[in-house]
């Protein structure tokens, strides 16, 4: 499983990147989910529209995200 995360940049409009679901950790003090990735890792990930990320049932985006972040795929 993976979660699309919105990324806003001034001239780019709304773009999303995929984060492996197992990497999300809800932090009460932060008031939301936190991930063990650096800002640079997230910024260098593939960013696409939500329709691009969900094409082919989201499998290509999911596979790319797990590889990019070095997270072991749960399906293997």
C-alpha positions in Angstrom: 0.0 0.0 0.0 1.1 3.6 -0.6 -0.3 7.0 0.1 -0.3 9.9 -2.3 1.0 13.1 -0.5 0.3 16.5 -1.9 3.3 18.7 -2.7 2.7 22.4 -3.6 5.2 24.5 -5.3 4.7 27.9 -6.7 4.9 27.5 -10.4 4.1 23.8 -10.5 0.6 23.8 -9.1 -0.6 20.8 -7.2 1.6 17.7 -7.5 1.6 14.5 -5.5 4.3 12.0 -4.6 3.8 8.5 -3.2 5.0 7.5 0.2 5.1 3.8 1.2 2.2 3.3 3.7 4.4 1.4 6.1 6.6 4.5 6.5 3.8 6.7 7.8 3.7 7.1 11.6 1.0 9.2 13.3 2.5 11.5 15.8 0.0 13.1 18.3 2.4 15.9 19.3 3.0 16.8 15.6 -0.7 16.6 14.9 -0.3 14.4 11.9 1.7 11.8 10.1 5.5 11.9 10.1 7.9 10.0 7.8 11.5 8.9 8.3 12.6 10.6 5.1 14.5 13.9 4.6 13.0 16.8 2.8 15.5 16.2 0.0 14.4 12.6 -0.4 10.7 13.7 -0.7 11.6 16.6 -3.1 13.6 14.3 -5.3 10.8 11.7 -5.6 8.6 11.5 -8.7 5.8 14.1 -8.5 2.8 13.8 -10.7 -0.9 14.6 -10.9 -3.2 12.4 -9.0 -4.5 10.9 -12.3 -1.0 10.0 -13.4 -0.2 8.4 -10.0 -3.4 6.3 -10.0 -3.1 5.1 -13.6 -2.7 1.3 -14.0 -4.1 0.9 -10.5 -1.2 2.9 -9.1 1.2 0.0 -9.4 4.0 1.8 -11.3 4.0 4.8 -8.9 3.9 2.4 -5.9 6.9 0.4 -7.2 8.8 3.6 -8.0 8.2 5.0 -4.5 9.3 1.8 -2.7 12.5 1.7 -4.8 13.2 5.5 -4.3 12.9 5.4 -0.5 14.6 2.0 -0.1 11.6 0.4 1.6 11.2 -3.3 1.3 8.0 -4.1 -0.7 5.4 -5.9 1.3 4.3 -8.0 -1.6 7.6 -9.7 -2.0 
